[in-house]
Amino acid sequence: MQGLLVAGRYRLAESIGSGGMGRVWRAHDEVLHRSVAIKELTAALYVSESEQAILLARTRAEARAAARINHSAVVTVHDVLEHDGRPWIVMELVEGRSLADAVKEEGRVEPREAARIGLWVLRALRAAHTAGVLHRDIKPGNVLLAHDGRVLLTDFGIAQIEGDTTITRTGEVVGSVDYLAPERVRGHDPGPSSDLWALGATLYTAVEGRSPFRRTTPLTTMQAVVEEEAAELQHAGPLTPVIISLLRKDPSTRPDASEAEQMLAEAAEGRRPNGAQAYVPTQYGGATPYRDSHSGTGTAATGTSGTGPVGTGSGSHTRTPLPPLAGTPATGTSTAGTPPYGPTGSTTIGPAATGPQPAGTGRRRRLRTLALVVALAAVIGGGTAVVLQQWHQNRQGDSGTSVSTTEGPGGSVPDSWIRYDDPAGFSLYLPKGWKRTPFGPQGELKQIDYSPDDGRHFVRIAVDTSPDFADAKSHQEDLEQQVQRLVDYKRVTMEENIYRDRKGSLWEYTWTALAKDPPYVAGPRHAIEETYFSRDGVEYAIYMSTPQKDWAKTSKQFTWVLQGWREKTS
């Protein structure tokens, strides 16, 4: 598409970022002779007509939301146009990178610089809230750091405008799950304080180099957001009490925007904010020590994966590190280090809770009932399954979902195997009788298991329409840093390959399952995974796990699964 003239005016130059929802292009306005960024809604090409209407409505809402805000820290929207049956958003081009990219490349941001960044984001939010707009997706990928020192907030694609009819569906939670405020996870209506909570999580990621609540799946991440406190800050310096105050679980106990702005201004000057301690919970102590970090500030950017300057984020999806594994000692932190990325799409978690939710164990029980399945170490982002722990009494199962099967695969797949046409939009061949079980939210990240014996042997397919990593091996290497906490973890191989004419990566490893890890029988296990990106930019992970003693048979089965795999059913 490079060189394409859009709407007879904007000449596309090169792609400068992409995500599951769209692609951002650098372009030249041939009327005003200036460089602009154009957001193309690529997701509309690959969804049903009903889903396409929702995507189009969200894109138009993004433009309307941004247009209502007049502030130097908000990316300017110049135009919204129709081309090739889809809307395109023409925006200010910001030369730089996103905060997410800065943290990924530099490790973390120095506290005073992070406070300065947070101060400008907060000012943008105050302008948005004054205009009646809630952003609802504050995260590092949507904070742009321009080369000239400016900080801009972008991607109002899921913003909620006061007075507008909602375009999300009942029971749907919209946003990047590890930056969702607890009240939003519970199903309550968001308010300005929800955006401030997300700002706190964003600043935590900036100074610590990892998301505070990210876990193995969107579902377990949401559990952590509601139930757990973030691990103690190690590098936040004067920002420490500010971040803690913004991450209060109860929105009524968080500082308001004016108080937060004052605290951030003091932290940006290197001073410990006087007003922050009133919001710090007792568990953190009255004089929380802090250490300054000087590990680099990171520079400017997009909100989409890719390099180079960009106008806005296009909605890249979030990844999640592992919680402490059963039977392994605690490490002192609730998450493993992971770069900040995040979903902008929707995650359906079941019926929304209504009314105030009391604190304590009762709330946790309700959340776990809502969760249905707890994956102790399940798919992280695009795909790797490592140790599956289910609550059989609450298992989601196949209710309400049908899978069509077809006899006779032919080719190199055993004749006795049948084709399973999955509702998630793929097909594969397996022995007859394998049962399908979807796990967790089935939004932009889908996770489906097939098993003949309730999970002792299983195939897991993960489909991520908005991947965060540029290639499969990079994603697997990130996952490996986390799964090394498995008992007796040992890599067998991890190497790049070509699968279906696409660049992929094959990862094989072993570990020892514990007796307390249902549905496993204690003992050695073996796992293998092929991850690759389709031509549409979707990340697929095809994973198989089995007891070690059955590996000879399972390895052959995995080869047949790969040979019979199809991305889309006919």
N, C-alpha and C positions, 0 to 999 in steps of 0.2 A: 504493500500500500504506500510505500515511500514515494513521494512525488505526487500523490493524489491531491487534486484540488477539491476541497470540501465546500459545498454551498457556493461554489464559484468565487471563493474569496480566500480561504485558508489553505495554503500549500503545506502538506505534511512533510516534515524533514526526517527525523528519526524517532523511534520509540525510546522513551526515557523512563519508563516504568510500567509495570503491569501487575495485575492481581486477578482474583477470581471474578470480579465484577466487570473489570474493564482494563483498558490500556490508555496510558497518557503519552501524547505525542508532542514533541517540539514542532511548532509550525510557524509559518510566516504569513502575517496578514498583508495581503497584496493590495489592500485599499489604503490602510494606514501605515504600511511599511514598518511593522514592528513584529518582534518575536512574541509568540503567545504559547500557552499550553492548551492542548485540546484533549478532553477526556472522552474516549470512545467507549460506549457500553457494549463490550464484546459478549457479555453473558447473555444478552438478548438473542444471540444467534443459536444458542444451544438449549433453550428451555421451551416448555410448552407455551401455548398461546396465553393461558391463564397466568402462568408465572411471568411471561413477558410483559403483560399488562402491569403487574406489580413492579417489575424492574423499571419500566418506563415511568411509572408514577413516582417511584423513589428518586429517579434522576431529576425529574422536573421539580420535585420537592427540594432536592439539594440546591438547585439553582435559586429557587424562591427564597429558601432559608438564608443562603449567603447574601442574596441581594438585599435582604431586609437589614443587614448589619453594616453599619458604616464605621469601620475602625481600621487603623493602619496595620493591626496584627491579624486581620482576617484576609485570606486570599480573595482578591477581587474577581468576580464573575463578570465577564464582558458580554457574553452572548450565549443563548441556547438556540440550537438550530436542529433541523431535521435533515438527515442525509441517509440514504440507503435504508429508509424505513425505520431509522433509529434516531434517538436524540443524541446530540453531541454538545458538550459544555465547553465553551471557550473561556479561558481564565488567564489571569496574570501569570507570567512565567517567573518562577522563583529559581534563581541560580544557586544551587546548593544541594543539600541532602537532608533527609529526615533525621530526627533525634534517634529513631530506631537504628538507622544506618550508622550514625555517629557512635552509639553505644556498641553496636556489633563490631565496629572496626577499632575503637579505642579501648574497649573494655568497660569503661564507666566515665562519667562526667564529673569534673571537680565541683564540689558542693556550691561554691559561690556562683559559678556559671549556671549550674542547674537551677539555683534560686532565681537568677536573672531570667532564664528561660521560662520558669514557672510563673514569674511575675507578668510577663507579656501574655502568656496563655490565659492567665486569670483575667487580665484586662480585656482580652478578646471575649472571654466568657461573660464578663459583666456586660459588655456591649450586646452580646447575643441575648442574654437573659432580659435585658432592658427592652430589646426588640421583640420579646415574646418567643424566643427560639431556644430550645434545649438542644445541645449538640448530640449527646447520648453515645458518642464513640470517641471520647478523649483517650488517646494512647500515643506512644512514642512515634508510631508511623504516621500520625496525622499532625505532628508538630514539625514545621519546616524551619530549618536554620539556614538563612541566606548567607552567602559569602560576604555580604556587606554588613553583617551583624544583626540584621533584623530577625525577629522570631514571628512566625505566622502560623495561624491555626487554619487547617483545611479539612476537606471531606465532610461536608454537612449532609452526606448522602442518606443518613438515617435520622437526621434531625427531626424533632417534633416541633411544629409551629402551633402556638397557642391559637385555638379556634378552628384549626384544620381537622378534617375527618381523618382518623388513623387509617393508614394503608397496610398495617401489619395485621396478621390474623390472630384470633383468640388463642391464648396460651403460648404465644410466641415471644421469646425474648430476643431483642435485637441489640447487637453490639458485640464487641470483643469480650469473651466471657471472663478473662482474668482482669478486665478493667470495668466490669459491671459492679455497681454498688450493691451491697447486700439486699437493700429493699427492692431493687429491680429483680434480683434472682428470686425473691419470694413472690414476685408477681404484683408488687405495688406500683402505682403510678410514679414515674420519676419526677424529680423537681430539681431546682438549681443545685441543691446540695449533692445530688447524684453525680453531676458533672464535677463538682469539687472533689468527691471521693475518687473519681477516675483520675483527676489531676494528681492527687496524692499517690496513687498507684504508679502513675507515669513518672513522677519524680523519684519514687523508690527505685524503679527500674533504671533511671538515669544514673543515680549515684551508686547503686549496688551492682549494676550490670546484669540483673535478672529480674523477672517479674515476681512480685511478692506472693502470689497465690497460685501460680501455674502448676498444674498437676498432670496426670497422665491422659486425661480425657476432659472434654468440656464439662461433663457431668461432675467429675471429682474436683475439677477446678471450681465450679460453682459451690460445691460443698465447702471447700476451703474458704471461699469468700465469706460465706455465712457463718461458719463454725470456728474458724481458726484465726489466730493473730499472725501477722506477718513476722518472719524471723527478725531477730534484733538487727537493727541497722549497724553496719560496721564502718561505713565510709561517708556518712551523710553530714558530718560536721555540724555546723549551726542549723542545718535543715532538719536535723533529727526530730525535734519536737514538733516542727511544722508538719512533717509527713505523718507522724503519729496522730496528730490532731485531725488531719484530713481523713485518715483511715478509721475513724471511729465507726463502729457498726451501726449505731443509732444515729440517723441523720439529724435528729434534734440536738445532739450533743456536739456536732461539728461546728467549727467557726463559720460565720457567714463570709461572703465575698470580701467585704471591706476589712474585716479582721484578718482574713487570710492574706490580703494584699499587703497590709502593714507588716505582717510577720515575714512574708517573702522579701519585702524591701529591706528589712533589717538583716535577714540571712544573706542577701545579696551583697551587703556591705561587710560580711564576715562577722556580724554580731549575733549572739544568741537571742532570738526574739523574746521580749519580756512577757508578751501575752500568751505565748504558746503553752506554757507549763500548766495553765488552768485546764487544758484539754487533754493532757497526757494521763492515761489510766494509771492507777496505783501500781500495776504490775511492772511498769517501766521505771518506777522510783521517782523521787522528787528531784534528783539531780543526775539525770541520765548522762553518763559520760559520752563523749563523742570524739572521733578522730577525723582530722582533715585529710583529704586525699587529693593528690595532685597528679592523677593519672591521665590527664588529657581532657580536653573539652569537647572534642568532636566538632565537625563543621556542619554545613547546611543541608536542605534536601527535599524528599518527595513524599513518602508514605506508600510507595509502591516498591516492589523489589526491582532491582536493577541499579545501574550506576548512572552518574551524570546528573545534570540539573533537571528539575521537574517543577511543574506548576502545582499539583496537588496529589494527594494519595488516592489510589483507586481501590483501596480496600483489600489489603492482604490479610490472610487469616493467621489466627494465633496458634502457637505451639505450647506444649505443657511438659514440665519435668515431673519426675516420679516423687510420690510421697515416700516416707520411710517404709521399707519392705518388712513384711511380717517375719519375725525371727531374726532380724538384723538389728544391730545397735543403732540408736539414734545418732545422727551426725551433728546435732545442735542447730540445724536449719531445717525448715519445712520444705524446701525445694532445692533442687540442684541448679547450678548456674545455667542459664539459657538466655540467648539473645532475645530482645523484645520484638515480637511480631504480633499480629492479632487479627481475629475475624471481624469483618464488618457485616457479615451476613447474619441471618437469623438462626437461632437454635431453639427448637421446640422442646420444652421440658415437661409437657403435660399441663393439666389444668392449673391456671394461675391461682395462687393463694390470695385470699381476700381478708381485709381487716388486719389489725396489728398483730404481729407475731411475738409471743412472749419469749424471753430469753431462756436459756438453760437446756436441759436434756430433752424436754418435750419438743422444742423446736428442731433439735437435731434428729429426733426420731421421725418427725414429719418429713424433714428433708430427705432422709434416707428412704422413707417410703416412696416419696416422689421420685427419687433417683432410680428405684427398681433394681438396678444392677450396680454393684461397686466393683470396679476393675482395680485391683491392687497395683498392677503394672500393665496397663493395656495399651492401646494404640496412642502414640504420642504424635499429635498433629496428623501428618499424612498417613501414618500407618503401622509402626512396628508393634506387634503384640509380644509381651514377654512373659508375664505370669498372670493368668486370669483367675480372679477370685470372685465367685458368684454367690449371691444369696438365692439359693434355689427356691425358697418360698416366695420370693418377689421377682422371679425371673420374667423378663419382658416377653420372650417367646415370640410366636408367630401370630398372635391375635390380631385380626384385622388385616393381615397381609397374606397374599397368595403368591405362590411361585409355580410357574408353569414348567413342566418337564417334557422332554422329547426323547424318545428311544433312538438308539443307534447312532453313535457319534461318528463312526467310520474313522479313517485316517489312522494315526498312531496311538489314539486313545483306545483303551480296552473296549471291546464291543459290548460288554455288560454295563458299562457306564452310561449315564443318561445326562442330558443337558438340562441345567437349571437356569431358567430365564428369570433373573432377579428383578424385582420392582425398582431397585436402585439404579438400574440402567446398565447392567452387564450380564454376561452369561458365562457359565463354566460347566465343565463336565466333572461329575463325581459318581461314586457308586450309589446305587439306588437306596433310598432310605435315610440319607443324611438330612438332618433337621436344620432348618434355617432359624437363626436367632439374631435379630438386630440389637445393638447395644447403644444405649445413651441417646443423645439428641441426634435426630436424623435430618440435620439442616445441610449446611454446606460441607460438613464433614460427616460422611456416612461410614458406619462400621458394622459389618455383617459377618457372623460366624456360621459355618456349616460343620456339623459334627454328628458322628454315628452313636456317640456314647456320652452325651451330656458334657462334652468339653475335654475329655481325657485326650482324645485325638481331635484336632480341629483345623479347619482352614479359616483364616480371617481375611476378608477383603476390606480395605479402607479406601475410600474415594474422597479426595479433597479437591473441591473446585476452586479453592483459593489458596494454593500452597505458598509457603513462606521462603522456602529454600530454592536456590537457583538450579540445583541439580540433586539427584537422588543420593549420591554418596555423601554429600555435605550433610544432608538430613540424617542419614544413618550414623555418621560420625558423631553428630550432636546427640543422637539417642544413645549411642554406646557409652558416652560419658556418664549417663544416668544408670543404665542397666548393669554397669560394672558392680553395682552394689548387690546384685543377685548373688546368692551363695554359690561359690565355685564357678563364677562366670569365666568363660574362656572363648575367645574368638577363634573360630575355625577358618573363616575367610571373610573378607570384605573387598570386593573388587568391582570396578566399573565394567559394564558390558553393554551389549546392544541387544535390546529385546523389542520385537515388533518394529524393527527399523528405527527405534528410538534409543537414545542414551539412557541407560539405567544402571543399577547397582545391585549386586547379589551379596547378601550378608547371611552368614551361617554361624551359629554359636551354640554352646552348651551351658548348662547350669544344673544345680541340684534343687529340686522342689522340696518344700517342707510339708510335713503332715498336716499343718494347720492351713495350708493353701488349697482349699477346695477349688475345683473338683479333682485335683491331682492326688495321686498316690505318691507318698514321699519317695524320692529317689531321683536319679539323673534324668534330665530331659534334653531334648535336641530341638532346635528351631532353625528355620530358614526363611528368608524373605527376598522377593524380587520387587524392587521399587523402580518406577519409571514415570515419565511425564508423557502424556498423549500429545498429539498435534494441537489439541484444543487447550493445552496448558493445564489439564487436570492431572493431579498426582495420584497414581494408583499404587497401592502396596498389596502384594499377594503373599500371604504369610502362612506357614504351616508349622504346627508344634505337636510333638509326640514324645512318649517315653523313649529313652535312649535305646532300650532293648528292641524297639520296633523300628529303629531308624532305617535299616536296610530296605524295608518295605515302603516306609513313608517317603524316602528320598525318591524312589521310583514314582510314587503317586504324585509327588510335587512336580516332577518333570511332565507328567501327563496333564496335571492341572494347568501348567504354563502353556502346553501345546493346545489345549482346548479353550483357553481363555479368550473372551471377546469383550471389547470395551462397551459396546452397545448392543442391545438385543434388537432383532429385526422387527 
